[in-house]
Amino acid sequence: MSDKNYLAWPFFEPRHAALEQALDAWAAQRIAHGHEQDVDAACRQLVRQLGEGGWLRHAIGGTAHGGVSDSIDTRAICLIRETLARHNGLADFAFAMQGLGSGAISLFGSEANRAEYLPRVARGEAIAAFALSEPQAGSDVAAMQCAAVLDGDHYVLNGEKTWISNGGIADFYVVFARTGEQPGARGISAFIVDANTPGFSIAERINVIAPHPLARLQFTNCRIPAAKRLGEAGQGFKVAMATLDVFRTSVAAAALGFARRALDEALQRATQRQMFGQVLADFQLTQAKLAEMATGIDTSALLTYRAAWQRDQGGKVTKEAAMAKLHATETAQQVIDAALQMFGGLGVVSGQIVESLYREIRALRIYEGATEVQQLIIARELLKET
């Protein structure tokens, strides 16, 4: 049982503790760490379950369209992701992508777009996706080549996207493409592309070490109504960064959830595993490692919920969110590795929780800005302040 004392920290209000407790009880009854044979079907089922449970309402903004409040509560998003990650990595993924995939609509969509998409996302009836990365444009968004040309009251979209989560199962994609208003990042726009749009196809499904729906997308003369553009023409980079700004801190929270579960598993193993006439926990080496793990987790939690609280107060969190993501993901990798080591050979057996966590954590150090990118962001912000 993970330590819940952090819920009494001044970052939170009583409603946040109640949310975590309710979700923890719900998840304990309905989801568990496991190896799904059909990941697409499992993800669809989890989205439905999260929608039926009312949890997806926290991932969208706007009470008129099914959201819990008119703005997205970053602390709530983080607590939900941390809690789901402790129970099941794919459940955390399913929740996160509903938020990330629809976030630009919550923030920049027209009233018609919000009314069409957000209620279905909140109910778990439509699966969302966020399509930003390309083969030559990952962290460097300005290198984007996917292009959209205005043709009357439509845009004609051509190009491809890759590493797109929910690719192949999403009902709609928020796609970023170069529209050429200005050079570089200032000439990009954002669009909603329905999965049944003529000219859209799944070029390739991508398998990764922690299986989840992932694909390369192809757009060939896709005609997108101009009314499906999010924000102003040429403001796509702003749309993308604002959306990521909401959810980047929650990546740190997911890493926290994985790390807390790893520490729970390590403590149970250390207090039960017999070695040389004593238990593993009696060895000072084990005690030192457990102390490092717990200290790293609390440090990550402080950084994560500081950033979440600061954003909910309306503050800028570019540096704080980067610090949280960098520290929490890197620390979680170390914590999970240490937990696996305590399990010995059993730790690398397929189906063991620590083995699953070991695979789950690795991608978090890359997506939504790799660790090295976070370092650059932190340094850039420090230099600006100087």
C-alpha positions as CSV (number, residue, x, y, z in Angstrom):
1,M,0.0,0.0,0.0
2,S,1.6,3.2,-1.2
3,D,2.2,6.0,1.3
4,K,-0.7,8.5,1.0
5,N,0.6,11.2,3.3
6,Y,1.4,13.4,0.4
7,L,-2.4,14.0,0.0
8,A,-2.2,16.2,3.1
9,W,0.4,18.5,1.4
10,P,-0.7,22.1,1.0
11,F,-0.7,21.7,-2.8
12,F,-4.0,19.9,-2.5
13,E,-7.6,20.7,-1.5
14,P,-9.9,18.1,0.3
15,R,-11.6,17.3,-3.0
16,H,-8.3,16.1,-4.4
17,A,-7.8,13.6,-1.6
18,A,-11.4,12.4,-2.1
19,L,-10.8,12.0,-5.8
20,E,-7.7,9.9,-5.3
21,Q,-9.3,7.7,-2.7
22,A,-12.4,7.1,-4.9
23,L,-10.3,6.3,-8.0
24,D,-8.0,4.0,-6.0
25,A,-10.9,2.0,-4.8
26,W,-12.5,1.9,-8.2
27,A,-9.2,0.8,-9.9
28,A,-8.5,-1.9,-7.3
29,Q,-11.8,-3.5,-8.3
30,R,-11.7,-3.2,-12.0
31,I,-8.1,-3.1,-13.4
32,A,-4.8,-4.7,-12.6
33,H,-1.3,-5.0,-14.0
34,G,-1.4,-7.7,-16.7
35,H,-0.4,-8.8,-20.2
36,E,-3.2,-8.1,-22.6
37,Q,-3.3,-10.4,-25.6
38,D,-5.2,-7.9,-27.8
39,V,-3.9,-4.4,-26.8
40,D,-6.3,-2.6,-29.1
41,A,-9.3,-4.3,-27.6
42,A,-8.0,-3.8,-24.1
43,C,-7.4,-0.1,-24.7
44,R,-10.9,0.4,-26.1
45,Q,-12.4,-1.4,-23.1
46,L,-10.4,0.8,-20.7
47,V,-11.6,3.9,-22.4
48,R,-15.2,2.8,-22.1
49,Q,-14.6,1.8,-18.4
50,L,-13.0,5.2,-17.6
51,G,-15.8,7.0,-19.4
52,E,-18.5,5.0,-17.6
53,G,-16.8,5.6,-14.3
54,G,-16.8,9.4,-14.9
55,W,-13.0,9.7,-14.7
56,L,-12.6,11.0,-18.3
57,R,-14.7,14.1,-17.4
58,H,-11.5,15.4,-15.6
59,A,-9.6,15.2,-18.9
60,I,-11.6,17.8,-20.7
61,G,-12.5,21.4,-20.1
62,G,-16.0,22.8,-20.1
63,T,-19.0,21.7,-18.0
64,A,-21.3,22.4,-20.9
65,H,-19.5,19.5,-22.8
66,G,-19.2,17.0,-20.0
67,G,-16.2,18.3,-18.1
68,V,-16.0,18.4,-14.3
69,S,-15.2,22.1,-14.5
70,D,-14.7,24.9,-17.1
71,S,-10.9,24.6,-16.9
72,I,-8.7,21.5,-16.6
73,D,-7.6,20.9,-13.0
74,T,-3.9,20.0,-13.4
75,R,-3.6,18.5,-9.9
76,A,-6.6,16.3,-10.6
77,I,-5.1,15.1,-13.9
78,C,-1.9,14.3,-12.1
79,L,-3.5,12.4,-9.3
80,I,-5.6,10.4,-11.7
81,R,-2.5,9.5,-13.8
82,E,-0.4,8.6,-10.7
83,T,-3.2,6.4,-9.3
84,L,-3.9,4.6,-12.6
85,A,-0.2,4.0,-13.3
86,R,0.1,2.3,-9.9
87,H,-2.6,-0.1,-11.0
88,N,-2.2,-0.5,-14.7
89,G,0.1,1.2,-17.3
90,L,-2.4,0.8,-20.2
91,A,-5.2,2.4,-18.1
92,D,-2.9,5.4,-17.5
93,F,-2.2,5.5,-21.2
94,A,-5.9,5.4,-22.1
95,F,-6.7,8.2,-19.8
96,A,-3.8,10.4,-20.8
97,M,-4.5,10.1,-24.5
98,Q,-8.1,11.0,-24.1
99,G,-6.9,14.2,-22.4
100,L,-4.0,15.0,-24.7
101,G,-5.9,14.1,-27.9
102,S,-8.8,16.3,-27.0
103,G,-6.9,19.0,-25.1
104,A,-6.4,21.3,-28.1
105,I,-10.2,21.2,-28.7
106,S,-10.9,22.1,-25.1
107,L,-8.5,25.0,-25.3
108,F,-8.9,26.3,-28.9
109,G,-11.9,24.6,-30.5
110,S,-14.9,26.4,-31.7
111,E,-18.2,25.9,-29.8
112,A,-19.3,23.6,-32.6
113,N,-16.1,21.5,-32.4
114,R,-16.3,21.3,-28.6
115,A,-20.0,20.2,-28.8
116,E,-19.2,17.6,-31.4
117,Y,-16.2,15.9,-29.9
118,L,-15.8,16.6,-26.1
119,P,-18.9,14.9,-24.8
120,R,-18.1,11.7,-26.6
121,V,-14.5,11.8,-25.3
122,A,-15.8,12.3,-21.7
123,R,-18.2,9.4,-22.0
124,G,-15.5,7.1,-23.5
125,E,-17.5,6.8,-26.8
126,A,-14.8,8.4,-29.0
127,I,-11.1,7.8,-28.8
128,A,-8.8,10.8,-29.3
129,A,-5.2,11.1,-30.6
130,F,-2.6,13.8,-30.9
131,A,-0.5,13.8,-34.1
132,L,2.5,16.1,-33.9
133,S,5.7,14.0,-34.5
134,E,7.1,13.1,-37.9
135,P,10.0,11.0,-39.0
136,Q,12.3,14.1,-39.2
137,A,10.4,16.3,-36.7
138,G,10.2,15.0,-33.2
139,S,11.5,17.4,-30.6
140,D,12.2,19.9,-33.4
141,V,8.7,20.9,-34.4
142,A,9.9,23.6,-36.7
143,A,11.2,20.8,-39.0
144,M,7.7,19.7,-39.7
145,Q,7.0,18.7,-43.4
146,C,3.3,17.6,-43.3
147,A,1.5,20.4,-45.1
148,A,-2.0,21.8,-45.5
149,V,-3.0,24.1,-48.4
150,L,-6.2,26.2,-48.2
151,D,-8.6,25.4,-51.1
152,G,-11.8,27.4,-50.7
153,D,-13.5,26.4,-47.5
154,H,-11.2,23.3,-47.0
155,Y,-7.6,22.6,-46.4
156,V,-5.9,19.8,-48.5
157,L,-3.6,17.8,-46.2
158,N,-0.6,15.8,-47.3
159,G,2.3,14.1,-45.5
160,E,2.8,11.7,-42.6
161,K,3.0,11.5,-38.9
162,T,4.7,8.8,-36.8
163,W,4.9,7.6,-33.2
164,I,1.2,8.5,-32.9
165,S,-0.4,7.0,-29.8
166,N,-3.9,5.6,-30.4
167,G,-2.9,5.4,-34.0
168,G,-5.2,2.8,-35.6
169,I,-7.9,2.9,-33.0
170,A,-8.7,6.6,-32.7
171,D,-11.9,8.1,-33.9
172,F,-10.3,11.4,-34.6
173,Y,-6.8,13.0,-34.6
174,V,-5.6,16.5,-33.8
175,V,-3.1,16.9,-36.6
176,F,-0.5,19.7,-37.0
177,A,0.6,20.7,-40.4
178,R,2.6,23.4,-42.1
179,T,0.3,26.1,-43.6
180,G,3.1,28.6,-44.4
181,E,2.0,31.8,-42.9
182,Q,5.5,32.4,-41.7
183,P,8.8,30.4,-41.7
184,G,9.5,27.8,-39.1
185,A,7.2,27.1,-36.1
186,R,5.1,30.2,-36.9
187,G,3.7,28.7,-40.0
188,I,1.9,25.7,-38.5
189,S,-1.8,25.1,-38.0
190,A,-3.8,22.5,-36.1
191,F,-6.8,20.5,-37.5
192,I,-9.3,17.9,-36.4
193,V,-9.1,14.9,-38.8
194,D,-11.8,12.2,-38.4
195,A,-10.5,8.7,-38.9
196,N,-12.9,8.1,-41.8
197,T,-11.7,11.1,-43.8
198,P,-10.9,10.0,-47.4
199,G,-7.2,10.1,-48.0
200,F,-6.3,9.2,-44.4
201,S,-4.7,5.8,-43.8
202,I,-2.7,3.9,-41.2
203,A,0.6,3.3,-43.0
204,E,2.2,1.2,-40.3
205,R,1.5,-0.2,-36.9
206,I,4.5,0.1,-34.5
207,N,5.3,-2.4,-31.8
208,V,7.1,-1.2,-28.7
209,I,8.4,-2.8,-25.5
210,A,5.4,-1.7,-23.5
211,P,2.6,-2.5,-26.0
212,H,0.0,0.1,-26.7
213,P,-1.7,1.3,-29.9
214,L,0.9,3.2,-31.9
215,A,1.1,3.9,-35.6
216,R,2.5,5.9,-38.5
217,L,-0.2,7.9,-40.3
218,Q,-0.4,8.8,-44.0
219,F,-2.4,11.8,-45.4
220,T,-3.0,11.9,-49.2
221,N,-5.0,14.8,-50.5
222,C,-7.2,14.8,-47.4
223,R,-9.8,17.5,-47.5
224,I,-10.4,19.0,-44.1
225,P,-13.1,21.6,-43.5
226,A,-11.6,25.0,-42.5
227,A,-14.1,24.9,-39.7
228,K,-12.1,22.0,-38.2
229,R,-9.0,24.2,-37.8
230,L,-8.2,24.8,-34.1
231,G,-7.2,28.4,-33.3
232,E,-6.0,30.9,-35.9
233,A,-4.1,29.9,-39.0
234,G,-0.3,29.8,-38.3
235,Q,-0.9,29.4,-34.6
236,G,-0.5,25.6,-34.4
237,F,2.7,25.7,-32.5
238,K,1.0,27.8,-29.8
239,V,-1.9,25.2,-29.8
240,A,0.6,22.3,-29.4
241,M,2.6,23.9,-26.7
242,A,-0.4,25.0,-24.7
243,T,-1.8,21.5,-24.9
244,L,1.5,19.9,-23.9
245,D,1.8,22.5,-21.1
246,V,-1.3,21.0,-19.5
247,F,-0.3,17.4,-19.8
248,R,3.5,17.4,-19.5
249,T,3.4,17.6,-15.7
250,S,1.1,14.6,-15.7
251,V,3.8,12.5,-17.4
252,A,5.8,13.1,-14.2
253,A,2.8,12.0,-12.2
254,A,2.5,8.7,-14.2
255,A,6.2,8.1,-13.5
256,L,5.4,8.6,-9.8
257,G,2.7,6.0,-10.0
258,F,5.1,3.5,-11.6
259,A,7.8,4.3,-9.0
260,R,5.4,4.0,-6.0
261,R,4.2,0.6,-7.2
262,A,7.8,-0.5,-7.6
263,L,8.7,0.6,-4.1
264,D,5.6,-1.3,-2.8
265,E,6.7,-4.4,-4.6
266,A,10.3,-4.0,-3.4
267,L,9.2,-3.6,0.3
268,Q,7.1,-6.7,0.1
269,R,9.9,-8.7,-1.5
270,A,12.5,-7.4,0.9
271,T,10.5,-8.3,4.0
272,Q,9.6,-11.8,2.8
273,R,12.6,-13.1,0.8
274,Q,14.8,-15.4,3.0
275,M,18.6,-15.2,2.4
276,F,21.4,-16.6,4.6
277,G,19.2,-17.0,7.6
278,Q,17.6,-13.6,7.5
279,V,15.3,-11.7,5.2
280,L,16.6,-9.4,2.4
281,A,15.5,-6.3,4.3
282,D,17.9,-7.1,7.2
283,F,20.9,-6.3,4.9
284,Q,22.2,-2.8,5.2
285,L,22.7,-2.7,1.4
286,T,19.0,-3.3,0.9
287,Q,18.0,-0.7,3.5
288,A,20.2,1.9,1.9
289,K,18.7,1.2,-1.5
290,L,15.1,1.4,-0.1
291,A,16.0,4.8,1.5
292,E,17.3,6.1,-1.8
293,M,14.1,4.9,-3.6
294,A,11.8,6.6,-1.1
295,T,13.7,9.8,-1.0
296,G,13.8,10.0,-4.8
297,I,10.0,9.4,-5.0
298,D,9.2,12.1,-2.5
299,T,11.5,14.6,-4.3
300,S,9.7,13.8,-7.6
301,A,6.3,14.2,-6.0
302,L,7.3,17.6,-4.6
303,L,8.4,18.8,-8.0
304,T,5.4,17.3,-9.7
305,Y,2.7,18.8,-7.5
306,R,4.5,22.1,-7.2
307,A,4.2,22.4,-11.0
308,A,0.6,21.2,-11.0
309,W,-0.4,23.6,-8.2
310,Q,1.4,26.5,-9.8
311,R,-0.4,26.0,-13.1
312,D,-3.7,25.8,-11.4
313,Q,-3.0,29.1,-9.8
314,G,-2.5,30.6,-13.3
315,G,1.3,30.7,-13.1
316,K,3.8,30.0,-15.9
317,V,5.2,26.5,-15.4
318,T,7.6,26.0,-18.4
319,K,10.6,25.5,-16.1
320,E,8.8,23.8,-13.3
321,A,7.0,21.2,-15.5
322,A,10.3,20.4,-17.2
323,M,12.0,19.9,-13.9
324,A,9.2,17.6,-12.7
325,K,9.2,15.5,-15.9
326,L,13.0,15.2,-16.0
327,H,13.4,14.2,-12.3
328,A,10.3,12.0,-12.0
329,T,11.0,9.9,-15.1
330,E,14.7,9.5,-14.5
331,T,14.1,8.7,-10.8
332,A,11.3,6.2,-11.6
333,Q,13.7,4.4,-14.0
334,Q,16.2,4.1,-11.2
335,V,13.6,3.0,-8.6
336,I,12.1,0.4,-10.8
337,D,15.6,-1.0,-11.8
338,A,16.4,-1.3,-8.1
339,A,13.2,-3.1,-7.4
340,L,13.8,-5.5,-10.2
341,Q,17.3,-6.2,-8.8
342,M,15.8,-7.2,-5.5
343,F,13.6,-9.8,-7.3
344,G,16.7,-11.3,-8.9
345,G,16.0,-13.7,-11.8
346,L,12.3,-13.5,-11.0
347,G,12.3,-9.8,-11.8
348,V,12.9,-10.4,-15.5
349,V,10.2,-13.1,-15.9
350,S,7.5,-12.0,-18.3
351,G,4.3,-11.4,-16.3
352,Q,5.9,-10.2,-13.1
353,I,4.8,-6.7,-12.0
354,V,8.3,-5.3,-11.8
355,E,9.1,-6.6,-15.3
356,S,6.1,-4.9,-16.6
357,L,7.0,-1.6,-14.8
358,Y,10.5,-1.9,-16.3
359,R,9.1,-1.8,-19.8
360,E,6.5,0.8,-19.0
361,I,8.8,3.4,-17.6
362,R,11.3,3.6,-20.5
363,A,9.1,5.5,-23.0
364,L,8.3,8.2,-20.4
365,R,11.9,9.4,-20.6
366,I,11.3,10.1,-24.3
367,Y,7.8,11.2,-25.1
368,E,6.4,14.7,-24.7
369,G,10.0,15.9,-24.7
370,A,13.0,13.7,-24.0
371,T,15.1,14.2,-20.9
372,E,17.7,16.1,-22.8
373,V,15.1,18.4,-24.2
374,Q,13.9,19.1,-20.7
375,Q,17.4,20.0,-19.7
376,L,17.6,22.5,-22.5
377,I,14.2,24.0,-21.5
378,I,15.3,24.4,-17.9
379,A,18.6,26.0,-18.9
380,R,16.9,28.3,-21.4
381,E,14.4,29.5,-18.7
382,L,17.2,30.1,-16.2
383,L,19.1,32.1,-18.7
384,K,16.0,34.2,-19.5
385,E,15.6,34.9,-15.8
386,T,19.3,35.9,-15.5
